Amino acid sequence: MQRSPADTDPARQPGYTEVTRGVRVSVRTFFLADQSAPERSHYVWAYRVTITNEGRQTVQLLKRTWLITDAQGRTQQVHGDGVVGERPVLDPGESFEYTSGTPLATPSGFMRGAYHMVLTDTGEGFDVAIPTFSLDSPHQPGRLH
């Protein structure tokens, strides 16, 4: 787990950001040309997510839900425990950052979702929105989102 103080420098903030109940989720995407094969309709992206606890209470990420939609409108729903094998606990001011990826059969698409979290002192559960972000490749003219 990579922990760091909350980064408030706007120049370093990723392009897609959402804040829910004091938890900021920021996402930056990268098209992976070396892992993609456009001639076989195989396009791959990495996305780097930073989750920052800007609130006053400690939180823990327990589960995730993703909706991954390709350019044909086909949506895949993915549920799972934690992120990248971890269920991070974030004290106020702490951040957790991870990188993951997704393939699509189309040259563009988008993702959105939610992290299912709890306040560690009370056990109260709540969902944190993951901002909708665009998956754009050089093989698709323009941006979808």
DABEL-V468177 format. One record per residue. N is the residue number from 1. RES is the residue in one letter. PSI is psi in degrees with one decimal (999 if undefined). Layout:
# DABEL-V468177
((N & RES & PSI) (N & RES & PSI))
This chain:
# DABEL-V468177
((1 & M & 132.2) (2 & Q & 119.3) (3 & R & 143.8) (4 & S & 158.5) (5 & P & 152.3) (6 & A & 130.6) (7 & D & 117.0) (8 & T & 3.9) (9 & D & 111.5) (10 & P & -26.3) (11 & A & -21.4) (12 & R & -0.6) (13 & Q & 132.4) (14 & P & 167.2) (15 & G & -23.6) (16 & Y & 121.5) (17 & T & 142.3) (18 & E & 140.7) (19 & V & 128.2) (20 & T & 122.1) (21 & R & 41.5) (22 & G & 6.9) (23 & V & 117.3) (24 & R & 129.0) (25 & V & 121.7) (26 & S & 139.8) (27 & V & 139.5) (28 & R & 135.7) (29 & T & 155.7) (30 & F & 123.8) (31 & F & 132.1) (32 & L & 85.9) (33 & A & -35.8) (34 & D & -18.9) (35 & Q & -4.9) (36 & S & 153.8) (37 & A & 81.8) (38 & P & -33.2) (39 & E & -17.9) (40 & R & 15.7) (41 & S & 48.3) (42 & H & 112.8) (43 & Y & 134.8) (44 & V & 137.1) (45 & W & 149.7) (46 & A & 150.8) (47 & Y & 136.5) (48 & R & 124.7) (49 & V & 134.2) (50 & T & 123.4) (51 & I & 120.4) (52 & T & 128.6) (53 & N & 101.4) (54 & E & 2.9) (55 & G & -169.0) (56 & R & -2.1) (57 & Q & 151.4) (58 & T & 137.8) (59 & V & 157.0) (60 & Q & 135.0) (61 & L & 121.3) (62 & L & -43.4) (63 & K & 169.1) (64 & R & 153.4) (65 & T & 128.4) (66 & W & 143.8) (67 & L & 116.4) (68 & I & 117.8) (69 & T & 130.3) (70 & D & 179.1) (71 & A & -13.3) (72 & Q & 0.1) (73 & G & 5.3) (74 & R & 128.0) (75 & T & 130.9) (76 & Q & 131.9) (77 & Q & 130.5) (78 & V & 127.1) (79 & H & 149.7) (80 & G & 165.5) (81 & D & 136.0) (82 & G & -155.9) (83 & V & 138.0) (84 & V & 44.5) (85 & G & 8.5) (86 & E & 155.9) (87 & R & 77.6) (88 & P & 143.0) (89 & V & 128.0) (90 & L & 115.8) (91 & D & 162.7) (92 & P & 131.8) (93 & G & -8.2) (94 & E & 155.6) (95 & S & 153.6) (96 & F & 133.0) (97 & E & 139.1) (98 & Y & 162.3) (99 & T & 137.0) (100 & S & -169.8) (101 & G & 170.0) (102 & T & 143.3) (103 & P & 154.8) (104 & L & 158.7) (105 & A & -0.1) (106 & T & 158.7) (107 & P & 2.4) (108 & S & 169.4) (109 & G & -165.7) (110 & F & 161.8) (111 & M & 152.2) (112 & R & 169.6) (113 & G & -159.6) (114 & A & 147.7) (115 & Y & 133.0) (116 & H & 114.4) (117 & M & 167.9) (118 & V & 151.4) (119 & L & 123.7) (120 & T & -28.8) (121 & D & -26.9) (122 & T & -18.7) (123 & G & 4.2) (124 & E & 127.1) (125 & G & 149.6) (126 & F & 156.6) (127 & D & 139.4) (128 & V & 125.1) (129 & A & 135.2) (130 & I & 125.0) (131 & P & 146.4) (132 & T & 129.2) (133 & F & 149.0) (134 & S & 141.6) (135 & L & 103.3) (136 & D & 132.6) (137 & S & 164.0) (138 & P & -6.7) (139 & H & -0.3) (140 & Q & 121.3) (141 & P & 130.8) (142 & G & 176.2) (143 & R & 145.8) (144 & L & -28.6) (145 & H & 999))
